[in-house]
Amino acid sequence: MSGYLVLQTDFGLVDGAVSAMHGVAHTVSDEIVVKDLTHEIPPYDIWVASYRLYQTVSYWKEGTVFVSVVDPGVGSDRRSIAVKTLDNHYIITPDNGSLSHILHYQGIAEVRQIDEVKSRLPHSEESHTFHGRDIYAYNGARLASGEITFEQLGSVIPVEDITTLPIVNAEIEGKILRGSIDVLDVRFGSLWTNIPSEFLHKENIRPGDSVQVTIFHKGKKVYQNILQFAKSFADVNVGEPLVYVNSLVNVGIAVNQDSFSDLYHIGTGTDWIVELRRAPKIIFE
């Protein structure tokens, strides 16, 4: 193991929940390094939790252990699982769809089901609402510290049996690049799509070109405009919209120093579809 444990939740930082998870981890081992991915996932939003893991996991060294707790079904019969990804990272999380993007884009090598009765923080048996502390942080720390192996976390279950959320694949149809608006660059309101930048290359769309952007919500057109494809926000005026390549090397849509999402009331998820195409040339006489 790498000795790193990375935590993600929807708990926020207004109370002691996250601190308790850190405390449990360090009680298991003072040798591990505990870091936070985010604790600002919108409450109960499994989709965003799944995306943030996809955004982050591959940038950590092999052997890093992630704990992701967005768990509206805590205390129910949903399973607690640990997975090993194809690139040798580990994630401990409820089996509720929070691994959808990791499975789809990066791949999972093996899944283990954690016994919530046996593998938990000692003396926590009467608590059924804080599995983030009692099961996930506890077992994440044991794994990160080398106290237990991945194989000791539980019995194998088939990868295809884990719960997943539907994901829309990006595609090129004719001259149209189509995909979903998966998530926001939260603080700035930019739209992050799943359309890879290589699609722009295939259509020979280069920085400085004009791109027609059309956005649909549940099949209804809600936005259409012609935007510049820019290398960076500084390439357009303040308040001007643009198409760019984000940090995951996918297409983003933004407004320089404003929130595209707020201005045009655009949301995220598979109900939100975006289409891009090279804009027709307009000749003024």
Solvent accessible surface area in square Angstrom, and as a share of the most:
residue,aa,sasa,rsa
1,M,101,0.45
2,S,25,0.16
3,G,19,0.19
4,Y,68,0.26
5,L,0,0.00
6,V,1,0.01
7,L,0,0.00
8,Q,1,0.00
9,T,0,0.00
10,D,25,0.13
11,F,60,0.25
12,G,14,0.13
13,L,118,0.59
14,V,147,0.85
15,D,93,0.48
16,G,45,0.44
17,A,20,0.15
18,V,9,0.05
19,S,74,0.48
20,A,34,0.26
21,M,0,0.00
22,H,42,0.19
23,G,36,0.35
24,V,14,0.08
25,A,0,0.00
26,H,71,0.32
27,T,115,0.67
28,V,33,0.19
29,S,18,0.11
30,D,118,0.61
31,E,152,0.68
32,I,7,0.04
33,V,61,0.35
34,V,16,0.09
35,K,96,0.41
36,D,71,0.37
37,L,39,0.19
38,T,33,0.19
39,H,7,0.03
40,E,119,0.53
41,I,6,0.03
42,P,63,0.40
43,P,94,0.59
44,Y,154,0.59
45,D,45,0.23
46,I,30,0.15
47,W,34,0.12
48,V,15,0.09
49,A,0,0.00
50,S,0,0.00
51,Y,1,0.00
52,R,27,0.10
53,L,1,0.00
54,Y,30,0.11
55,Q,49,0.22
56,T,28,0.16
57,V,0,0.00
58,S,50,0.32
59,Y,151,0.57
60,W,69,0.24
61,K,118,0.50
62,E,113,0.51
63,G,11,0.10
64,T,0,0.00
65,V,0,0.00
66,F,1,0.00
67,V,0,0.00
68,S,0,0.00
69,V,3,0.02
70,V,1,0.01
71,D,18,0.09
72,P,70,0.44
73,G,26,0.25
74,V,51,0.30
75,G,49,0.47
76,S,60,0.39
77,D,140,0.72
78,R,32,0.12
79,R,66,0.24
80,S,1,0.00
81,I,0,0.00
82,A,0,0.00
83,V,0,0.00
84,K,60,0.25
85,T,1,0.00
86,L,115,0.57
87,D,51,0.27
88,N,56,0.29
89,H,5,0.02
90,Y,19,0.07
91,I,0,0.00
92,I,0,0.00
93,T,0,0.00
94,P,0,0.00
95,D,10,0.05
96,N,23,0.12
97,G,1,0.01
98,S,1,0.01
99,L,4,0.02
100,S,3,0.02
101,H,0,0.00
102,I,0,0.00
103,L,52,0.26
104,H,82,0.37
105,Y,81,0.31
106,Q,42,0.19
107,G,12,0.11
108,I,14,0.07
109,A,52,0.40
110,E,49,0.22
111,V,0,0.00
112,R,36,0.13
113,Q,65,0.29
114,I,3,0.02
115,D,59,0.30
116,E,40,0.18
117,V,119,0.69
118,K,170,0.72
119,S,20,0.13
120,R,23,0.08
121,L,38,0.19
122,P,76,0.48
123,H,174,0.78
124,S,9,0.06
125,E,95,0.43
126,E,161,0.72
127,S,30,0.20
128,H,109,0.49
129,T,111,0.65
130,F,37,0.16
131,H,7,0.03
132,G,2,0.02
133,R,63,0.23
134,D,0,0.00
135,I,0,0.00
136,Y,0,0.00
137,A,0,0.00
138,Y,29,0.11
139,N,0,0.00
140,G,0,0.00
141,A,0,0.00
142,R,42,0.15
143,L,0,0.00
144,A,2,0.01
145,S,42,0.27
146,G,50,0.48
147,E,101,0.45
148,I,16,0.08
149,T,69,0.40
150,F,6,0.02
151,E,98,0.44
152,Q,119,0.53
153,L,3,0.02
154,G,21,0.21
155,S,75,0.48
156,V,87,0.50
157,I,18,0.09
158,P,65,0.41
159,V,36,0.21
160,E,141,0.63
161,D,77,0.40
162,I,10,0.05
163,T,62,0.36
164,T,69,0.40
165,L,49,0.24
166,P,103,0.65
167,I,32,0.16
168,V,48,0.27
169,N,96,0.49
170,A,25,0.20
171,E,77,0.35
172,I,58,0.29
173,E,101,0.45
174,G,66,0.63
175,K,137,0.58
176,I,41,0.21
177,L,0,0.00
178,R,48,0.18
179,G,0,0.00
180,S,0,0.00
181,I,0,0.00
182,D,1,0.01
183,V,4,0.02
184,L,43,0.21
185,D,43,0.22
186,V,105,0.60
187,R,214,0.78
188,F,131,0.54
189,G,5,0.05
190,S,2,0.02
191,L,0,0.00
192,W,16,0.06
193,T,0,0.00
194,N,10,0.05
195,I,0,0.00
196,P,31,0.19
197,S,11,0.07
198,E,90,0.41
199,F,24,0.10
200,L,0,0.00
201,H,131,0.59
202,K,132,0.56
203,E,36,0.16
204,N,81,0.41
205,I,3,0.02
206,R,151,0.55
207,P,65,0.41
208,G,51,0.49
209,D,37,0.19
210,S,54,0.35
211,V,0,0.00
212,Q,41,0.18
213,V,0,0.00
214,T,6,0.03
215,I,0,0.00
216,F,42,0.18
217,H,57,0.25
218,K,148,0.63
219,G,68,0.65
220,K,146,0.62
221,K,107,0.45
222,V,66,0.38
223,Y,18,0.07
224,Q,88,0.39
225,N,66,0.34
226,I,73,0.37
227,L,5,0.02
228,Q,57,0.25
229,F,12,0.05
230,A,2,0.01
231,K,161,0.68
232,S,50,0.33
233,F,73,0.31
234,A,92,0.72
235,D,74,0.38
236,V,13,0.07
237,N,113,0.58
238,V,103,0.59
239,G,48,0.46
240,E,58,0.26
241,P,23,0.15
242,L,0,0.00
243,V,0,0.00
244,Y,16,0.06
245,V,53,0.30
246,N,11,0.06
247,S,83,0.53
248,L,27,0.13
249,V,88,0.51
250,N,14,0.07
251,V,0,0.00
252,G,0,0.00
253,I,0,0.00
254,A,0,0.00
255,V,5,0.03
256,N,11,0.06
257,Q,144,0.64
258,D,69,0.36
259,S,18,0.11
260,F,0,0.00
261,S,12,0.07
262,D,102,0.53
263,L,85,0.42
264,Y,79,0.30
265,H,154,0.69
266,I,6,0.03
267,G,22,0.21
268,T,46,0.27
269,G,11,0.11
270,T,42,0.25
271,D,68,0.35
272,W,31,0.11
273,I,37,0.19
274,V,0,0.00
275,E,32,0.14
276,L,0,0.00
277,R,95,0.35
278,R,101,0.37
279,A,8,0.06
280,P,87,0.55
281,K,190,0.80
282,I,111,0.56
283,I,147,0.75
284,F,180,0.75
285,E,212,0.95
